[in-house]
Amino acid sequence: MTTRTQLAYAAAGVVLVLGLLSLLNPWLAARLLGFELATPRAVSEVRATYGAMYVTMAALLLWAIPLRPRAGLVVRMFGILWAGAAAGRTASLVIDGGLGPANLGLLLVQVAVAAVLVWASYETPPSGKELRTRRTVAAAKRRADEARGAAPAPDTREDLAGPNGAPSNPHGGPERA
């Protein structure tokens, strides 16, 4: 498991813990955020917004992380949402004040989660050693195919040409320019 993947799972874990805390104990979550829950509607708001939504976000991240790079856009989208929350908190600190340890700590968590998710959404480029290994394996496969007299696997657009050398679409339907 790569460092990107480990950090992505850690970020999803942070989101899950925050969501479960807010869902299961909204009074404690509100107290940690610095506000009181005066009405049942306020309790419902914390459970829904900070609880259920974060738990759902964590579940989607846990689904998408192992599917990268195919589902990298999902991971990146959540990273961008966390960056938006960090930008909103920063704007609030500038406009409203309230620069204290709690707000700075929450800002750092938001920035860290955003950065990790956006970074982890991209595929880790293979190392030089891994590239050399891939090339060696591919060359050995080609040599083995040639020795058996097997036709090489198609790997160019020319191999997909239709009758009279005209390009064809292997998936059916009209060609797209």
Buried (B, 14 or more C-beta within 10 A) or exposed (E): EEEBBEBBBBBBEBBBEBBBBBBEBBEEBBEBEEEEBEEEEBBEBBBEEBBEBBBEBBBBBBEBBEEBEEBBEBBBBBBBBBBEBBBEBBEEBEEEEEEEEEBEEBBEBBBBBBBBBBBBBEEBEEEEEEEEEEEEEEEEEBEEEEEEEEEEEEEEEEEEEEEEEEEEEEEEEEEEE
